[in-house]
Amino acid sequence: MSIASLMLLAATASDRAATQQRLDELLARCEARGVIGLVAETARAVAIRPLVQPGEASVEQQRRVDCVLSGMKAMTDLRFGFVGNEADTSGS
């Protein structure tokens, strides 16, 4: 592996860690730990995992999820979308 490849891997891991730190801070600010899980898979790709079933979430838990989603939307370096939609080129 070349030095450039190693530097790229280190930068990528560092970027992912920085994104994860921001997500952890957002979860804390929204008091959403235990309600929703966020994992930075890359610097720009985040896995969102509900930790409470949608039909079982209280109004307060729903507000916390809304807070997290609003905070993520404000992170302009992240792109929103759903896994699988990137293959849909029809525009519908």
C-alpha positions, 0 to 999 in steps of 0.5 A: 500500500502506498503512502498516499493510500495510507494518508487517504485511509487515515484522513477518511477515518479521521473524517468519519470520526469527526462526523460521529463526534458531531452526531453524538453531540447532536444526540446529547443535545436532543436527549435522544440516546435510547430513542434513535441511533446514529452511526457515521459509516463514512464522513457523509453517510450516516446510518439511522437506527430507530431504537423505539418502534414507531407505533410505541414512541411517545410524543416526547420521543417523537420530538427528540427524533424530530430534533435529531432530524432537524439537526442533521438537516442543518449539517450541510455536508451530509446528504439525505436519502434512502438506501436504494433510491440512488438507483432510481433515475426516473425522477419519481 
